[in-house]
Amino acid sequence: MDPYDIIFHPYVTEKTMNLMEKNNSLEFVVRRKANKKQIKRAIEEMFEAKVQEINTKITKNGKHAIITFTPDIKAEDIGMRIGIF
């Protein structure tokens, strides 16, 4: 499956910006039927970065995935590449 069919867009709020700085994490809106393995594969393929952990939650706006990257990858660098800043 194409990673762009699983990952829709980053979810940016003040809280997610704090997560990026403190936990090396980014939050994305993802396909509701996608599981954690599919999300991990899509993120690693899109950004060529190793994923340490994935937490998901379902909100009224859709399914959100909080991606924590390994310590050798900086979430800020990925955020810069996708245009969060």
ABEGO torsion letter per residue (X at the ends): XBAAAABABBBBBAAAAAAAAAAGBBBBBBBAABBAAAAAAAAAAAAGBBBABBBBBBBAAEBBBBBBBBAABBAAAAAAAAGAX
